[in-house]
């Protein structure tokens, strides 16, 4: 299991109760005999239905419980992904039926939903609607109900959800430019240390800048590229402090990875050990804004000379 999967489970575990005013609980279910049929998480309503009904979608659709499958950027969100999510729900449902005193006569299938949390709504869903395979109806911004089923199956597209504090756990699944917008918004809500911790668990942290926008718009790409890099440089020292406090082995080196990546791209080569030390020291001595100007504005030869000059500022 990759780090993005661990990240979104951690965020749901830490943030669901707070985001919903302690109206929903998140937990990772225990495994059933076939491990591949274990869902990523279980969301359980712990208050009266009326108290959940006032929350933003998808929370307001939580009748009792939902088994969640997370698809982070880069994961497949195709027909097999939906089928697996439903299969995992059915495995849990069969287990309940088999352990019910009256063979499930007192159970309601609507009380156990399937929620698939993904970055976006794929085109194949609309294609299957046109083929008559399934129905897809809007259940709120970024939320679609897939039918016909005897229970709720929600496709939750994080890129299209509004930026609301109670939706924060879902927003971690965003990709591309919507992910950047979320990170910049969440900084004001959660603080720079929280953002730095999230970035460390996203494999696209070092490549985020190349995958934000439409490649045919180079000027927009350059502007957002610069904006995100400068913002990350401001976060890096706090992120490094947080990493050291938590004793994470990679520590400062991981915090500096996005910056080092950009320098190496400009130079067209790897930094040697001495240059990496200089880069780390310059972050402390000249500050993030100056480093951002250097990385973004200097050509390869001038940047190499700047790194080699002990008096450079």
Secondary structure, DSSP 4 states (H G I P E B T S, - for coil): --HHHHHHHHHHHHHHHHHTTS-EEEEPPPPPSSGGG--SEEEEE-S-HHHHHTSPTTGGG-SSEEEEEE--TTS--SHHHHHHHHHHHHHHHHHHHHHSTTTTTT--GGGEEEEEEESS--HHHHHHHHTTS-EEEE-STTEEEEES-SS-EEEEEGGGS---GGGHHHHTT--HHHHHHHHHHHHHHH-HHHHHHHHHT-GGGGTGGGGSS-TT-HHHHHHHHHHHHHHHHHHHHHHHHHHHHHT-TTHHHHHHHHHHHHHHHHHTS---HHHHHHHHHHHHHT-HHHHHHHHHHS-HHHHHHHHH-TT--
